[in-house]
Amino acid sequence: MKKLKNLLLVLFPLAVGVFSLCVGRYTVTLSDLWELLSGGDAEKAVRTVVFNIRLPRMVLAFLAGGGLSVAGVSMQSLFFNPLAAPDTIGISSAASFGAALAMLMGAGAGGVQLSALAFGVAVCIPVMISGIKKRSIMGTVLLGMVISSVFNALVSAVKYIADPMDELPAITFWLMGSMARANVRTIAAGAPFIILGAGVLILLRWRINLLMLPDEECRAMGERPHILRAVVMLCVSLVSAAVVSMCGLVGWVGLLVPHMVRALWGADNSAVIPASLFAGGGMMILADTLARCLTASEIPLSVITALAGAPVFLLILGKMRSNG
Amino acid sequence: MDRKLTAKDLSCGYSDKKGAVKEILRGVSFELESGDILAVTGDNGSGKSTLLRCLSGAAAPLSGERELTGDGIPRISFVAQLSASPLPLSCLDAVVLGRAPFLGKLSSPTQKDRDLALSALERMGIKDLAGTACDRISGGEYRLVCIARALVSEPDLVVLDEPEASLDSKNRRRLCECLKELAAEGRIIVYSTHFAVNAARTASKVLHIEKGAALLIPPERAQEFAGDY
């Protein structure tokens, strides 16, 4: 039963991936796709649609969804709070400001991505130092709230002075999240940070359970919980900043997917963290496919994730209450 | 495994960032050897937990010495007071966490670690709860899970902060027997308690804390000092 569950989990992103490659304004049949992927002589249009548009979007969606979900599980364990999410420590807000500022300055796609990454990663440094020095979770949460609040205000200031005909719509659409900017260059610049951050979190998956114990117990065992906490925060920051730099703000995934996975795999992070990678990746591919296929023009990704996520979250809360 | 826990003129308390020191306890001195059980008694707020944190190494003393000597690197287990919310893990997974000192930084527990955790749960008489989530069991049962976790780390020194709290009389007796068994295996046990009667029956030494000072008393006089008749 457990093996079947794991197999279905791995097959889920693969299945929605194939679905995502096939559907859209230009329909690609399964036989076209098979011919193309097996190195056959496919039509040029099919090749262009799959390799230049849909495959990069699919890869980016998997990385973003999987990365945010792994980061979300880790944050919920780190703060021992089911409402924690990757943006709890303010990294996403800082990265958003970096992107908005670069757009205001007229930077190109590469400049926007780099600025978002730089702001996101730079902000994680004081958060980590606070975590290590104060050794207090509450202090770190409060610092995250302050950082979030300051950078949200700065984003509002950038929007206020942006040109309403040109820059403001671009910034607003960008902040609502989209995979439309996916191409090889975007992915190459951001993916290493997600792979590194999520990879370390996956390697540390069992040890992250220790963060739920009282610090005194950890320290008596010879562990250094504040160091582990700082490493987890650094990894979550890398993932969050990289996701925002590639596809803007995408809410709900990092909060919702961990809860869905826990309902099926229990609470042990050894199982939940890797399962969240596949579940989050698959969900994001599905959300992106809906975002570009539901209407004639593309719907912002965070609209889809929030509309689908809120009722599912309510269902989970209801189930938790009935169990408790 | 011959170990010795020595506290020499130990002073414990807190110091804030500005350097202001609040001393809770001073002049604590004693010596424990493998097989000893030290019960720490005293009123609420007298400094029992502060002393236990110092002895376990979770907090540094303000002055004085605390030393755990013997062959090899000593292993310490600390069971904190029952104040935090229970872990969302299953009881077995919660106990396996105690195997952390034996695992590499990137390793996960093996079947052997799980078997040891199951044995620890069996020793505490709650083996049938292995698959149940910790937030679905009673406070007393969760207490036993925390103690089982301390056991699986094969400690030389076990420090327990009010382990009898939330336990019914049957489980308190079971706990006292378990502490004696652990001591008989050559471990040093230090625990705080408000049950002077049990301390008199279980401990080989009793440290009574009052007004910032600690006094080593014979176990048979624990009730008299605790005002517990």
Boltz contact constraints between the chains, C-beta under 6 A:
constraints:
  - contact:
      token1: [A, 203]
      token2: [B, 106]
      max_distance: 6.0
  - contact:
      token1: [A, 206]
      token2: [B, 108]
      max_distance: 6.0
  - contact:
      token1: [A, 209]
      token2: [B, 97]
      max_distance: 6.0
  - contact:
      token1: [A, 210]
      token2: [B, 97]
      max_distance: 6.0
  - contact:
      token1: [A, 210]
      token2: [B, 100]
      max_distance: 6.0
  - contact:
      token1: [A, 212]
      token2: [B, 87]
      max_distance: 6.0
  - contact:
      token1: [A, 214]
      token2: [B, 80]
      max_distance: 6.0
  - contact:
      token1: [A, 214]
      token2: [B, 84]
      max_distance: 6.0
  - contact:
      token1: [A, 216]
      token2: [B, 53]
      max_distance: 6.0
  - contact:
      token1: [A, 216]
      token2: [B, 58]
      max_distance: 6.0
  - contact:
      token1: [A, 216]
      token2: [B, 78]
      max_distance: 6.0
  - contact:
      token1: [A, 216]
      token2: [B, 80]
      max_distance: 6.0
  - contact:
      token1: [A, 217]
      token2: [B, 78]
      max_distance: 6.0
  - contact:
      token1: [A, 217]
      token2: [B, 80]
      max_distance: 6.0
  - contact:
      token1: [A, 219]
      token2: [B, 58]
      max_distance: 6.0
  - contact:
      token1: [A, 220]
      token2: [B, 56]
      max_distance: 6.0
  - contact:
      token1: [A, 220]
      token2: [B, 57]
      max_distance: 6.0
  - contact:
      token1: [A, 220]
      token2: [B, 58]
      max_distance: 6.0
  - contact:
      token1: [A, 220]
      token2: [B, 76]
      max_distance: 6.0
  - contact:
      token1: [A, 220]
      token2: [B, 78]
      max_distance: 6.0
  - contact:
      token1: [A, 221]
      token2: [B, 100]
      max_distance: 6.0
  - contact:
      token1: [A, 221]
      token2: [B, 101]
      max_distance: 6.0
  - contact:
      token1: [A, 222]
      token2: [B, 101]
      max_distance: 6.0
  - contact:
      token1: [A, 267]
      token2: [B, 88]
      max_distance: 6.0
  - contact:
      token1: [A, 267]
      token2: [B, 89]
      max_distance: 6.0
  - contact:
      token1: [A, 268]
      token2: [B, 89]
      max_distance: 6.0
  - contact:
      token1: [A, 268]
      token2: [B, 93]
      max_distance: 6.0
  - contact:
      token1: [A, 270]
      token2: [B, 108]
      max_distance: 6.0
